[in-house]
Amino acid sequence: MPDSNATAWPWVRARLSGLRPAPRPVTGRGGGAVVRTAVVTDSAAALPADYSRGLPRDGILTVTPMPVMVGAEIYGEGEDDILDTIAVALAAGTPVKTSRPSPGQFEQAYRAAELRGFEAVVSVHISGELSGTADSARLAAARVGIPVDVVDTRTVGMAQGMAVQAAVEAAAAGADRVAVAAAASSQAERTKVFFYVPSLEQLRRGGRIGAAASLLGTMLAIKPILAVHDGRIVPLEKVRSAGRAVARLEEIVVAEAAPRPGESVCLAVHHFGNPEQAESLAARLEAALPECPPAQISSLPAVLAAHTGLGVLAVIVGRLEQARPGTDGPAGHHK
């Protein structure tokens, strides 16, 4: 299920346009900022393919895949047809589970950054309330000589991805690891996740929401609207029909994305198995929020799709600080 309208994401292109290939970190000479800090993340960040392809080829960003287990088989993010495999497995009742990356995977990424000449790493990850990924990263950080700051974004999906983008921008501007980590944390705090799932069952099976909440949704045919708050999945509203749930999700997003002084807003829409529904929602959001660039539309990463099940619609609302006069980057991202 490929991303929709992949070339029409102005806010992604805008972020890429500010990233210029920089000198090798060990040189410290020549024009442009000297990039000393690398960024590592996990595939739950749902970064657009256009973004990763457009980065300077200096290894500034590494995305570590998160494993998904379908029955007895283990898959990695990015493998062909993994989302189709998960969809078939869920329909057939085959167990689908996920796991955090091993500390060895992160250790390899950190050592690779050191070999490229970077002086430090900022490792930006899915909420620790939803996965042990940040713990794996901390274990790996203790094994390497290069300094590593681990950031638990307390969020997921493109909300985490926007934090990664903020970290990459700060690193590309020559910021040290403290400032790069602060940029990631600040962006994560300014980004909200709202989503609708037709059923809570898969979230219950994965331990992401309580059994009582799942039973209530099944028994009363309630269609829940959920959010990520302080790192956890929390119920936001309970709606009686799927159509009303999607309409209410749209209303919540429009209210959340209202303009504020000194900030711009970008949107992302995730789906699993329902791209037409996602495109329709994105079109309505574009009409309701003409000041926002068109939303990025993408399939959920496999590691998240495994927990939400088919039919999910998620909207990420990210607030970006606008550049101050006389600067090249967002306020708060220091060069």
N, C-alpha and C positions, 0 to 999 in steps of 0.2 A: 504494500500500500504506500506508494510514493507520496512525498510531500506535494501539496497542491500549490500551483502558482508560485513556484520556487524563485522565479526571477523578479517578482514584484513586491519585495519586502524592503521598502525604502529605509526603514530604521536599521535593518541588518546591513545594508550597503553603506549607510552613513557611518556606522561604527567601524566597518572595514576600511573606509576611505581614510580614516585617521591613523591607521596602523601602517607604518612604513618600515621596510627592512632596516634594521639597525646594525651597527658594527658588531663584530664578535665581542662578547662581554669582556674578554681578556685583553682587548686592545686598548680601549679607553681613548682612542684617537679618531680624528676625522669628524665629519659633520653628523648632526643628529644625536639623539639621546643614546647613551650606552645602556643596553639592557642587561641587567645583572640578575634579575629574578625570573625564574620560569614558573609556569602555572600548570598544575595537574588537577584533573577532575575525574568524575566517573560518568558513565553513560546515562545515568538518571537525569543529567542536566539537559538532555533533549536538544542539544545545539544543532542549528540548521546545518545541513551539508554545505551550503553556500558560505557560511561563516568559516568553518574549518578549512575549506579549500582556499579561501581568500587570505589566510594568515601568511605573514612572512615565513619563508622556509628556514627558520633558524631554531625550530624546536621549542618556541616559547610556550606552546600549549600541548599537553598530552592528555588524551581521553582514555581512561582505563575502562575496558568493558566489564559489565556486571553479568555474571552467569545466570542462566535460566535453565531449570531442570524440568523437562517434559517427560513424565514417566521416568524411565531409567536413563534417558539421554540428556546430555548437558550441551547447551548452546551458548554462544557468546553474542553480544549485541553486534549487529551488523551482518550476521550470517544471512545468506539468501533464504527468503521465505520463512524467517523465524516467526513473524507475526501471523502468517497463515497457519503455521504449525501450532501456535498457541491457540488460535481461534478454533481449529479442528479439535484440539485436545479438550478445550473447555466445553465444547458442544457434546463431546463424547464422555465427559466426566472423568477424563484422565487427569491425575494430579499434576498441577503446574506449580512449581515453587521457584523461589529465587534465593540467591546467596550473595553475600558481600564478596568483593574481590579479596584475594589473599594478601597478607602483608608482603609476600614475595613479589607480587605484581607491582605494588607501589614502590617497594625497594628498588626494583629494576628501573622504574620510571625516574626515581630520584637520582640514582647513580648515572643514568643516561644524561640527565640534565647537567650533572657535575662534569661528565666527560665532554659535554659541549662547551664548557667554560662558564656556565652560570654559577653565581656565588651563593644562591639561595633558592628555595622553592616555596611557593604558597599552594597548598593542596585544598581544594574547595569542593565540599561534598554534600550529598543528600542528608536530610535531617537525621540526626542520631536517634530520634524517636521512632523512625521508620526503618532504619537499617543500621547495622554495625560497621558500615563502610568507614566512617571517620575513625573508629577504633582501630581498624586495620591500618589506616594511614598513620595513626600515631605510633603503632608498633613498628612500622617500617621506618618512621622518622628517627626512632631511637637507634636504628641499626646503621645509619649512614653518617658520614662526616660532614656533609653539607647541611646547613641549617634549614629546617623545614617547619613552617607554620601551618597547622591544620585548622581550617575554617569549617565549622558545622553551620551550614546556611540556615538550618531550621526550616527548610522548605524543599521543594522538589520540582521536577519538570523545568520548563523554561524560566520559572522564577529562580531556580538554581542556576540555569543557563545565563540569565542576565547578570547574576553575581559573578559568574565566570568571565563574562565579557568585560565587566567593569574591572576585574583583576587584570585581565590581559591588557586593557587600555592603559592602566596605571603602570604596569610593568614595561610596556612598550615606550612609555614616556620617561622611563629611567627611574621610577620610584623604587625605594628600597622595600624589603619584604614586609616591614611593619605597615607602610602605606598601602602596599598592594593588598594585604589582608584586610586592612580597614576599608578599602574601596569595595571589596567583595561583601563584607559584612553590612556596610551601609546600604548597598544596592539591594541585598536580600531583605533588609528591613523595610524597604520602600516598595516591595513587590508582593502582590496578593494572588492567591490561588483559589478559584471557585470552581466547583464541578458538580455534575449530575451523573449518577449511575442508575441504570434501570433496576439493578438488584444489588443489595449489600452483601450477597452471599460470598463472592470471591474475596472481598475485603475482610469478611469474618474469617474465612478459611486461612487467610494469610496473617491473622492476628492484628490487623490494622484497625479493626473496629469491634466493639463488643458483641457477643452472641445475642444479648437481649435486644439491641438495636436492630440487628439483622432479622430476628424473629418478628419484631414489631412491623418492620417494613414488609415482610412477606405476608403476615396475617391480615394486615389492613390495606394491602395494595398501595402503600405509601411510596411515593417517588421522592427520595431525599435529595436535597441540595446540600453539599458539603463544602468545607473550606479547610485550608491548612492554617492552623493558628498555633503559634509558639511551638512549631515542629510537629504537631499532632494533627490527625484528621479529626475534625469535629463536625457534628451536625449543625447546619445553619437554619434550614427550614424543611418542613415536611409538606409535600404537595400531593394532591390526590390523583393527578393524571400526568402522563409523560409530556403531553403538549403543554400543560400549565407549568410543569417543572422547567422546561426549556425556556418558556417565555419569562418565567420569574428569574432564571439565571441571567438572561439578557438584561432585565431590569436592574438587577444587582450590579452587574458589570458597568452599565451605563452610569449609574449613580457613583460607583467607585472611581470611574475614569473622568469625572468632572474636572475641568481645568483648574489648576492652582497657580498662583504667581510664581515665576522662577522655575517651573517644572514643565516638562513635556511628558506625554504618556504614550507608551507602546503596548500593543496587545499581541497575544499569541493564543491560538485555539488548537487544542489537542483532541484527537478522536481515536477510536479503535473500532474499525469495521464499519463506520458510518460517515465516510468522507462527504457525501452529499449534504447530510445534516450539518456537518461542520462548516461547509462552504456557505450554506444558507444562513447560519448563525453569524458568520463573519461578515456577510453582505449586509445583514440588518444592523450589526454593530457599526459598520462603516457609515451607513446612512444616518444613524443616530449620533455618531461621534465624528463629524466631518473634520474636526481639527486633528484627529489622530491619523497616522499612517494606516494603510490597510493591515489587518491582522495577519500575522504569519499563521499558516494552517499546516499542521503536521500530524502524522501518526504518533501516538505515544511511543516512547522507547519500550522495547520488549519487557524490560524489568518492571515497568509500571503497568503495562497492559496486562501482565500476568496477575496483578492484584485487583485491577478495577473490573475486568471482564469486558465483554463486548457491549458496544452502545454508549460508552462513556463520552461525555462532552466536558472538556475542561477549558477554562479561560484564565489566562494569566494577565494581570494588570500591573505593568511596571512603570514606575515614575522615575524619569531621568532628570537629573539636575541640568539646567541649561547652562551653556558656557557663559562665563562672565566676559564683559568687554575686555579685549586685549589678551584673551587666552585662547588656546587651541582646543581645550578639552572641557569636560563638564566641571562645574564647580565642585570642589572637594577632591578632585583627582589631580594631585600636584605633580608637576614635572620636576 
